[in-house]
Amino acid sequence: MKTKLLIITALLLGSLTLTAQRRVLNVPELPGYVTLKCDFHMHTVFSDGNVWPTQRIGEAWRDGLDAVSITDHVEYQPKKQYIPTDHSGAWTIAKSTAADYNIILVKGSEITRKMPPGHLNALFISEPDSLVKDDFMKVIEAAIAQGAFIQWNHPGWKSQQPDGIPRMYDVHMELISKGWLHGIEYYNDVEYYPLVMDMCRDNKLALMGNSDVHGVISEEFAAPDYSHRPMTLVFAKERTHESLREAMFAGRTAVWYGDRLAAFEEFAVPLFKSVIKAGAPFKDDGKTIKFELVNSSDIPMKLSGGPQGAPAVLTVPARGMVVITADRKFLAEPITYSVDNIITGSDSVLKVQISPATR
C-alpha cells in the first residue's frame, strides 16, 4: 500500500510541475548554429534521487531547457525496496511527457565506480541493462557499441578525490587513446574544476556542466543564491536529437553557471560578439565620445583592464546596457578589455576589443 501511495503521489507531482510558466533563456549564439540548453546529469527515485521521472521533465520545461538526460546509477538503487530495479524505467516513464513538452530526452545511465575511474555517464545509449558488468572496461565497451557519448563526472569530487584537484589516471588515458572518453564535467552541482578546461583542450574533449540534481531543482538552486541551474550549452545544427549528438561528439559545447560562461576561445569570441553590440556615438564634444553598449543575453558581462581614456572596469548587465564615455581616439582604435566572467582556460579569460559603430 505504501508503494502505491508513493507512486501515485509522484505522478501527481510530476503532472503539476508542467503547469508552471516556462522561462525563456537568452543565451549567446554561435553563428550558423542553434544553442541548446541542456542538463545531462540528473537522478530520480529509480536510483538515489527523490522525484519521479516526469518531475524532471516538468522542471526542465519550466527552466527553459531544450534537452536533458536522466542518468540514474546502474550499480546503486537504494530505494529498490519500494522501486524495482529497472535501468530503463525513468526513460520509459518520462519519454511521452518529454515529447509532449518538446524536450529532447537523451537515454543515459551513470556508471558508478571508485576512483579511478570514478563516475561516468553513458549518454545516447539504447540498452542500459548491458552495462551491468563487473569489468569496467567491458561496461564502457558495451556502451560504445551502442554509440554512447561517455562523460566523466565530477572529477574533483572530494568524496573520491580528497584534495579536490582533478587528475587523469592511466584508465582515463586508456579511454582517450581508444576514443572512448568524449567529455568531462567542468561544473557539477555547485562545484567547478578549473583544470578541466586544460584537460579537455589538450585531449579534444567536450566541456560539460550539469546539475547532478537529486532533489527538487527549484529548492537546490533557489533564488537569490542562484539565478538558474547550471547547464551545458550545445551548439547544434538543428534542434533535434541527431544534431545534439553530432554537436557533442564534435565538442561544440560551453558551460553556463551562475554569471559565468566557460568556453574555449574559438567559441567564446563569436559568442560574446553575438550578444554585445556597440552603438554609434550619440555625443562627441571633440575630446570625448559617448556611446551605448548593449547586452542581449541573460549573462552579465564583467569587463576589466580598460585602457587610459576609457572606463577601467564596467559591467554590462543582463538584458541591459551601459553608456561608455571614452577618449575620442577610440573612434580610430578599439578599446581592449578582459571579460572576467568568460573563462577560456584554467588561468585565462576572454580578451575582447570594442569599437563604437560607425554611422
N, C-alpha and C positions, 0 to 999 in steps of 0.2 A: 504493500500500500504506500509506503514511504517513497519507494522508487517511482511509482506512478505519479504521485504528487509532485515530486522533483521535476519530472519530465514535463508535466502539464504547466507548471509554473514557468519553467524555462522557455517553453514555446510561447506562452503569453508575453513574457518579457521581450522575446525576440521580435514579435509582431508589433508590439507597442513602440519599440525603438524607431521603426520605419515611418512613424507619423511625424517625426521631428522635422524641423526645417533644414534643408541641405545647405551647406556652406559652399560658397563659390570662392575658390582659391585663385589668386592672381600670382602666377609664378613665371619666372623668365622662360623664354622660348629659345630653342636652338634653330636658326634659320633652316627651313626645309623639313623640320620635324615637329611632331606634337609632343608636349611634355605630359607624361602620365605620372600622376601622383600615386605612390604605391607603398604598401606595407607588407613585407614578405616574411614576417615572423610574428605569429600570434598563436595563442593557445585557447582551448575550450575544455569543457568537462570531460572530453574524451582523452585528456591526459591530466595535466596539473593546472588547467585553467578553471575559472569559476563561472563561466557563462555558457549558454547554449550556442551552437554554431550560427543560427540565424541572427543572434545578437551581434556577432562580429560583422555581419553584412550590414545590419542597420547602422552600426557605429561608423563603418567605412563610408556609407552613403551620406550620413549626416556630416561627416568630417570632410567631404568633398573629394574623396579618393576615387581613382579610376580602376585600380587593381589591387587585389590582396591575395595572400596565401595563408590558409590555416595550417600551421605546421606542428601538429601535436606529436609528442615524443613517441618513437617506436618502442623504446625499451622501458618506458615509465608510464604506468597508468595507475596512479594512487587511488582512483575512485572506482576501480573495477568491481568492487563490492556492489556498487549501485549502477555503474555504466559499463556494460560489457566491452571487452577489448574489440575494437573494430577500427583498423587503421585507415579505412576509407569512410568511416562513419560521419565525421564532421563535414567532409566534402560532399558526401551524398545528400545530407540534410540541407546544406547551405546552397547547393548549386542552383536550384529553381528560384530561390529568393534573389540570388546574385543576378540571374538572368532577368528577373522582373525589374530590378533596380539598376540595370545597366552597369553592373560591377563585373570586371573581368576576374574570374576566380581561378587561380592557379593551384593545381593539386600539388601538395607538398607534405613532407614529413621531416621531423627533426631526429637526426641520428645522435644518440646521447652517449658519449664515451668520456672516460677520464682523459686528462691532458698528459701527453699527447695521445690522440689528435684533438681532443676537446669535442665540442658540439658542432655539428654541421647540418644545414638544411639542404634537402634534395628537393628542388623545385621542377615543375613541369613533368612530374612522373605520372605513371598510369597505374602501377601495381605496388602500393606500399608494402603489401604483405611479403613481397620478395626481398625486402630489406631486413627481415627478421633472420639474422645470421650472427654467429659469434665472431667470425673473422671480419675485421673492419674493412680490409681491402676488398673482400668479396661483396660486402654491402655496397661499397662505392661502385664496384664493377657492375653490380646489378642495377644500380641507379643510372649509371652512364648508358647501359644497354637500352634504357627507356628514354634516352635523350635528356637526362637531367642536367640542370644548372646547379652546381654544388657551391654553396655559400658557407664559409667558415664563420661561425657565430662568436660574438663577444670574446675575441682572442685575449683581451686583457682582464677578463672577469676574475676578480680576486679569489673567488672560491676555487678556481683552478690555477690561477697564475698569481700567487700571493703578493708579488711586488707590483702588480697591475701593469706590467710592461709586456706588450705582445711580442712574441718572437717566433720565428719559423723553426720547426723541428724537422728532423730527417723525413718524417712521414709527410709533412706538408710539401717539402721539396720533391718528394717522390710523386705526390699527387700532381704537382705542377708539371713535372717532367713528362707525365703521362697525358697531360691535358685534362686532368680530372678535377681541378680546382678552378673556379671561374670568378669568384668574388669573395670579399672579406667585409665583415661589418666594421665600418669606421665608427658608427654610432649604434648603441644598443641601450634601450630603456632610458636611463639618464646619464650614461657614460659615453665618452668618446675617447678614441685612441689615436693620437696624432701620428704615430709611427706607421699606422696602417696606410696613410697616404703614400709613403715611400714604398712600402711593401707591395701595394697594388701597382704603382707606377713601374717599379723595377721588374715586376713579373707579368705585366699586361693583364691585370685583373680588374674587375669592376668594383667601384666603391659602392658600399651598401649601407643603408641606415634604416633601422626598423624599431618598432615599439617593444617587441617581445612581451606584449601585454598578456597578463593572466587574469586580471580583474576587469572591472568596468572601465573603459578607456577614459571616460569623462571624469572619473574620480582619480585615476592615476596621472592624468595630465590636465589637471584642473587650473583654471584661471585663479589668481593673476600670475601664478608662477610659470604657467605655460600658455602660450597663445595658440598652439596647435600640437598635434602629436608629431614625433619625428617620422620622416619618410624618405624613401628613395625616389628621386626624380629620374624617370627613364625617358630618353629622347627617341621616340619610335616614329617609324614612317607613317603609321596609321594607328588608330585607337582599336587595335584588335589583339587577340591572344597571340597570334602568329608574329605580328610586328613587335609586340612586347618582348617575346622570347628572342627574336633576332637582335633587338637592340641591346638586351642584357648580355648576350654572348659576344656582341661587338664592343661591349664596355662603355656604351653611351649612357652613363649614369652620373648623378650628383646626389648629395645628401643635404637635406634641409632640416635643421634642428634649431629650435629657438629662433634667434635672429641671425643665425649663421648659415652659410652655404659652403659646403666642401665640394670642390670640383677641380679637376685638372685644368691647367691654363688653357688648353685648346678648346675647352668648353666654357670656362669661366669668362673669357674675354667676350665672346659673342652673347653669352647670357646677360652680362652686365649691359652691353650695348643695346640689347633688346628692350630693356625697361628704363634706362636712364637717357633722357633726352634734354639737350640744352637748347634754349630758345635764343632768338636773335636779341642783341642788346636793345633794351627799351629806353635806356638813358645813356648819354655819352656827353660828358662835360669837357672833353678834351684831355682830361687827365685820368679819369676812371670811367668804367662802364658798369652797368647793371644788367644782369640777365637772369632768367629763371632756369632752374634745374629741376626737372620733373621726374618722379619715380612712379611708374605704373604698377609696380608689384607689391606684394604683401611683405616684402623683405626690406626693412630699412637699410640704407646704405651708409656706412660709417666711414668717412674719409679722413685721412690724416696725412701729415707730411707735405702740406701745401707750400709752394714757393713764396718768396717775398713778393708782396704786391697782390697776394690772393689770400683768402681765409686759410689759416694753418690747419684747422680741423673743421669739419661740418658733418651733419647728419641729414641726409635726405630722407624724410620719414616715409613709411609705407603708405602708398597711395597718396602721396603728398608732394610738396615742392618747397624749395628754398630760393631766396634771391641772393645771388652772388654779386658782391661788389669787388671789382678787381682792377688792377692797373690796365691802362689802355693797351699796353704792349701785348696783352693776351688776345688781342684781335689777330695778331700775326703768329703767335706761338701758343701751343697748348699748355694748359695747367696740369701738372702731374700730381697724382695722388696715390696713396696706398689705400686699398679698400680693406679695412681691418677685419671685417666680418665675412669676407670671401676667402676661404682657406684653400691654398693651392699645393701645400706641402707641409711636412712636419714642422718646418720653421719658416714658412713663406706665405705671403698673402698676395692678392692680385694687385698689380700696378696698372693704372689707367691714365689716359690723357683726355682732358675735357676741353673743348673749344666752343665758344658761343656760335650759334648758327648764323649763317650769312643771310642777309635779306634778299 
